[in-house]
Amino acid sequence: MGKNPEIKDMGLSTLQERKSYFKTLLNDTEDLIIQSLNWNQRQVNLIYLATLTDQNAILDRIIFPLKRTKEGEFLDVIPLDQLQITCLIEQAVEAILNGGCVVDCESETDFYIFHTSSSIGRSITEPINEKVFGDSHEGFIESLNTNLHLIRRKVVNKDLMIRYLMVGMETNTRLAMVYIESLANPEIVAELEKRITSIRIDYIASMGFVEQLIEDAPFSPFPQILSTERVDRVAANLMEGRIAVLLEGSAKAIILPINFFAFYQSPDDYNARWINGSFFRLLRISSFFIAITLPAGYISVVTFHFETIPNELVLLMQSAVLEIPFPPIIEALLMEITIEMLREAGLRLHTAVGQTIGIVGGLVIGDAIVKAGLVSNIMIIVVASTALASFVVPSHEFRETVRFLRFPMMILAATFGFLGITFGFTCIVIHLSKLEGFGTPYFYPFSPFKWRDLKDSLFRLPIWKMNRRPADSLPQKKLRELFSRGWVKHERRKR
């Protein structure tokens, strides 16, 4: 901003010339209001956008004080702590576009900027996609300032840093990087800032645009950045040395760097007893293998490996598939695509109608397709179990990855049987082991293998055992506390 010319250097000496210049810069849009007042024998222009500004704030903070006091200097009437002064017309225009009101006084070379933006938005509610049974139920909304306020209230720390950046060359959307300076790795912070400032795009529609423009491997099916609408989840990751990014107009934050197992973690894991939390986390991770291999395994058994079925089930399965006119791969694809269409229809329709489509559509279509002899009963069980396993994943982005991966696995199984499943699964593991995000390993702590950090990946040990931060985020401070259950140590000393 400092390189922009000042008013006195632009030859805009009169109030009318500056008024015309504002209209030109803002293309004389019809919601541009330039209101003229006479104060202290001088003319004063109030310049703002009616669609972004709170009219009552302008009346209370500017117009009424000027009418009550007819004489004196402007700063004697309006306290300095309520406004911002600038001599740069471009900075004044930027304030107008952000909902501010600019006061232009006759015979002065400075603009007075008031922050009078209207606060229109929904109330703070619990995120629909990330419900928990315990702890906080606060979720982000579409206001960046409100979201940052929620984080500040959750993380009361003098080292909590917020850095604002602008993205979108035409829309100038405000973005905030949030991290704890004493914990976050400065190299990762610098790398993230470099990637964000390098974005060249006219319009940032949502946080998904930012994710795709800064991730390391855009062709990978696996999400490399964690998205969340939960304030407590952001706060927990900030305390591990990670960085959160929030966008104006978006009700979610993204967290980085992140690893594979973070997508299977839930706040409920830490509210429950550690044995229960570990069991349910293992159940979620097991659902990943079930969701991508169960249909493929069924196709392999029926097509190539009937000998692997126990003798008691051979006749049962043979009678179920004998009259089906399609090979198992076509049968599986038909049902999987039907399930995906029902799921998409349920999402796009009204809530009440969507639930009806999902339940009634699944029952009616499933029953009709079995009676028509197009699909076997066993395939219905396989597809339903696969759908349930994919729903267990807490992260929406990772859920979509699981839904996608089972299709290439089914094709490999139909072509090569168990060998194809083994090959496909090996490729997935190799890809996960090679994948990195912002210079940190994605499949940590298995690649590279770190026994110490297994305590919060596949399972969760007691809170007092997790006194070291995960090493994959490369935090500046690795230790949380030297001894979390200090009272136990104190009791032992007394004995």
C-alpha positions, 0 to 999 in steps of 0.5 A, a space after each residue: 500500500 505504501 507505493 500507492 500515490 497520496 491524495 495530494 500527489 494525484 491532483 484531487 484537490 476538491 471534494 467533488 473530484 475525489 467523489 468522482 474518482 471514487 465512483 470511477 474506481 467502484 464503477 459507479 455501482 448502484 449500492 455505492 452511497 456518497 452522503 453529503 453533510 455540512 459540518 463546521 462550515 465545511 462539506 463532509 462526504 460519507 462513502 460506503 456500500 449499502 450492501 455491506 455496511 451497518 446503517 445504524 453504526 454510521 448513524 450512531 458513530 458518525 452522523 449523530 456525533 457530528 450533529 451534536 458538535 458543530 465546531 472543533 476539529 474532526 478528531 475532537 468530535 470522533 475519538 481516534 480509537 474509533 477510526 483509522 486515518 490514511 492518505 492513500 485512496 486505494 486503502 480507502 477503497 479497500 476499506 469500503 469493499 470490506 464494509 467500512 465507511 470512509 469520511 472525506 472532509 473538505 480541505 483535508 488530505 486524509 481519509 477517516 475510515 470507520 469499521 461499520 461492516 454489518 454482521 449478517 450470519 448464522 448462529 454457532 451450531 454443532 457441525 452436521 458432519 462431525 457430531 460427537 457425544 461429549 465435549 464441545 459442540 461449537 462449529 465454525 460458521 461463514 464469518 472469519 472473525 467469528 471463527 478466529 474468536 472461537 479459536 482464541 477463546 479455546 486457545 488462550 496462549 500469547 504465542 497464538 499467531 494469526 497472519 492474514 493473506 489475500 487470495 483471489 485476484 478479482 475477489 480479494 478474499 481474506 485468508 488467515 493462517 493460525 499457528 502457535 509460534 513456539 510450537 509450529 515449525 518455522 520452515 513449514 510456516 514459511 513454505 505454506 505462506 509461499 504456496 498461498 501467496 503464489 496462488 494465481 486465480 481470479 476467484 476462490 469459491 471455497 476452502 476446497 480451492 485452497 486445498 487443491 492449489 497448495 497440496 503436494 500430490 494433486 493426482 493422489 486419491 488420498 486427501 493430504 490436508 485435514 478439513 474440519 468444522 470443529 473448533 476443538 479439533 483445530 485447537 488440539 492440532 494447533 497444540 501439536 504444532 500444526 497449522 490451521 488455515 481459515 477462509 472468509 465465507 467458509 465454515 471449515 478450517 484445513 489443518 496441515 501437515 497431517 498423516 493418514 491416521 489423523 483422518 480416523 481420529 475423533 474427539 470422542 476417542 479422547 473423551 472415552 476411556 482409553 481402552 474403549 477409544 482404542 477399540 473404536 479407532 481400530 474398528 474404524 481403521 479396519 473399516 478401511 480394509 473392509 470397504 475396499 476389499 470386501 466386494 473384490 474378495 467376493 468377486 475373486 472367490 466366486 470367479 477364481 477361488 471357489 475352493 477357499 469357501 468352507 464345504 458347508 457354504 459351497 452349495 449355498 453360494 452355488 445356488 445363490 449365483 447359479 441363476 444370475 445371468 451376469 458375471 460377478 464383476 457386472 453384478 457387483 458394479 451394478 449394485 455399487 453404482 446403484 448404491 452410489 446413485 441412491 447416496 447422491 440422491 439422498 444428499 441432493 434432495 430435501 432432508 426429509 425426501 432424501 432420507 425416504 429415498 435412501 431407505 425406501 429406495 434401497 429396500 424396494 430396489 434391493 428386493 426387486 433386483 433380487 426377485 428379478 434374478 439380476 443380483 444374488 442375495 449374497 451380493 446384497 449383503 456384501 454391498 450393504 456391508 461395504 456401504 456401512 464400512 465406508 460410513 464409519 470413516 469420520 472424515 468426509 474427504 477420506 470417505 470419498 477416497 474409500 468409495 473410489 478405491 473399491 472400484 479399481 480393486 474390483 476390476 483387479 479382482 475380476 481379472 487376476 483374483 486374489 493376486 489382483 487384490 494383493 497387487 492393488 493393496 501393495 500399490 496402495 501401501 507403496 503410494 502411502 509410504 511415498 506420499 509426503 505433505 509439506 515435507 512430512 511423511 504421510 504414512 507416519 509412524 509406519 513409514 518411517 516406522 516409529 514405535 514411540 508414536 504408535 500410541 496415538 495412531 492405530 490405538 490410543 494409550 492413556 492421556 498421561 502416556 502421551 506426553 510427547 507431540 507427534 514427530 510428523 508435524 516437526 514441532 519445535 517442542 517435542 515434550 508436552 509435560 515431563 510427568 502428567 500425573 504428578 499427584 501419583 509421584 507425590 503420593 509415592 514420595 509420601 509413602 
